[in-house]
Amino acid sequence: MKQTLTSTLKTVVASATVLLASVSHAQTAAGDVKAGEAKAAMCIGCHGIPGYQNSFPEIHRVPMISGQTAGYISAALQAYRKGDRKHPTMRGIAGSLTDQDIADLAAFYSAHNAGVTAPEQPKAPPAAVAALLEKGACTSCHGANFSKPIDPSYPKIAGQHADYLFVALKSYNVQGNPYIGRANPIMGGITQQFSNAELKQIANYLATVQGELATKPQPRFR
């Protein structure tokens, strides 16, 4: 029964990925790295400071986005702009951006940690965590080393801050809150299988995996 459920989940994830990919690829504007660098002033106050912490909805480090996939950065900003991701600060910022601004910022940050490549084989998880990752079919979307997502709109998650990952994973389970939550049918279906303690185990492991993400300090004045 367990194998059947996992197999079914992987099939659903794969089918949804094909559908979402066709939509996201059709809507993605071409980004310019130099233009993105010039537009990143609003981002560096949080994402350009190593160890910078956000206090909403709880204290956690802001995510590393240098070296992230351009498709994911674009998808995330568009979700904040639409309100599918409910974070007051990020929604305010994303709401001020045009499609071209988003594409340019995504191009800049995706190229910002160029040349860093994650190992093909990730650090082996403890048996209990391996079972959780299998249950969630995590490698089906994020790649065997968690740095090669099967769709450009999916994030690299290897090496990401554990506290941020935990907050992000929990947010998919929040419903009916105007300030917190993420509307994503794939991730919502996955995270609802786990307790918060199990989500924390997953996040803590992923943070220890060598990845391609970084926080690149930026000059305050350009």
Steps between C-alpha positions, in 0.01 A plus 500: 500500500783741591676438168172548312434837669853620430477389138166676460641819651795496262263457204285792615807718552637414156168571328459833679857593414438457129189719521662774708812499285303565183327796665807650671722470195243673284477795743870553577657817367867508399710644782813714486770449763634856488153647521427273794812617681382858469155408635619293797527793744167404659624141552845548649374637832393145589644256246838671476585477871638165620301370796227763471185393684133564433265518798178412314320268550777385734872574525691329220779578259390635164560253217817490298408592143837544328537195277129414516322409175370798303171324439443452872585860589258617232228261614544599866484873430195454280334296776568776754363758257182300444457424868547125463788547742384706796786700644425873546853625434566279200157566354560874527834468323377261232196719440729783394672285235414460134538168320824631352630605842433150631673339203804727538534434874463128441773508235732694730462279805509174306837602352626644827664182625606365161766230494389332824382144439347270757629141526297245308453292816369684805595432857317186608208573734424308817266209438201679654553805280556284190157349562344846525667614177374188325150552634500856367656399167735798549761393244228462236480880480823634648745248354705222653743752653227759572678747269364380165126571500317329215321823409658849492221640718592263785768606749837364586474411868834338587689709755215746551458634855320244716288757683382654173420159351299409810297822483445453126388139534258585780351786298357257243277360775354838600150575372273800545768732640529832310864550599657152504486209259587378154248376247668216313298182439805277455689613808182528704416138428850391596549699822160402640636147540749614764500632853694819575762287673547296183515813283774630730695177458482536122605866515789429736635228272469704179694785662798267546511394134762676289323713244536794263333778698670792671449842650717744308565828685413799283606864520235712669543789261533471126 
